[in-house]
């Protein structure tokens, strides 16, 4: 607005005051001249000192009759412009009033019948979220979730001392980044117990091919020994073989392979002699269970890298050898020859009650793939099976894979590089085998490197 222009409110108020005074005068007001013009002859005259002007005629009230007398009335319209006289007067909403003219205050009285409490406003029921795969926290039996791996690593799962463990979007382990080397030792070349057939050779598979290693020292020849990884080393225990001087018996010696040489350990405590035990990595220990030494065993032991310690869990799956087993996260899963499934959590064996199970079998093998235990073959009703099953920690599911290895018994399995590997074994009326297979994404595929170990039954195989 230009500086010389009078604000509309000022002119409006001036005009309003003048018109109000005029109206009061017309009505014969007795309130005196309180609006800045002469009084009407009432009890007040508009003078500030209470005196009565002598130059004004009396009002109609004083005269006792007639209409209002406007003679001498002065209407002060100073400062009022023609536009003020024609423009509408809106005293309810001045132009600079803080509330816009079209603002209508909501009627909050409609809320008086609603019982709305602060808890309802802070956390409505539909925001009470249930933990789910993808929320970054392991729950509901998840092996992992996002970066929450439960403190586990590739070595803790027995899948190699190098590489990086990750989690899939299904909250299972992705071991493709675990860059372990598979170690193979011993076995029987013709599937018999006789000393001439037993082997003491060491082989390694790096994901591309087999290499025979020729260490300065190694365990004596044997088959069906237990083997697992701990601390970047492969640990071998027991088996049946040469106990020294060509005396063949069940064994209970402990050896470690570091990638270059075998070292015989001399722990203070040693489990009883046996062959075909469960032997699996569980965090910073190796768990040994069961086996056979002329009778079936059901004892549980732990190797910590220095010594064996017998454990006394409240439960035990049952005495047996030829038990399929593998490490699944923070537990060791076993499938017993009688058809029962159990898991060891580091303290106790927990019997599981799946809705369905594979047929009972013995001398099958089992290894991990993305957090599930893959079970293959073995002896079912005195015949070699060719079926594949997957254990997810709660239930078994039959798998119909693309490609299937020939059925067999006394073969070895180990997992690393995102794959479950199978090698060797024995097929009735056929003999020993030396084929290598890999399982990934419900498919078996044969791997055919240029160099392979000789055929064998009952080799020990693990990862370092």
Secondary structure, DSSP 8 states (H G I E B T S, - for coil): --TTS--HHHHHHHHHHHHHHHHHHHHT--S-S-SSS---SSS--S-TTS---TTS---HHHHTSSS---TT-----TT--HHHHHS----SS-TT-SS-TT-----GGGGGG----HHHHHS-GGG-----TTSSS--TT-S-BTTB-TT--TGGGTS-SSB--EE-TTSSEE-TTB---EEEEEEESSS--SGGGEEEEEEEE-SS-EEEE--S----SEES-EEEEETTEEEEEEEEEE-STT-EEEEEEEEEE-SS-EEEE--SS----BBS-EEEEETTEEEEEEEESSSEEEEEEEE-SS-EEEE--S----S-SS-EEEEETTEEEEE-TTS-EEEE-SS-EEE---S------BS-EEEEETTEEEEE--EETTEE---EEEE-SS-EEEE--BS-----BS-EEEEETTEEEEE--EETTTEEB--EEEEETTEEEEE--SS----BBS-EEEE-
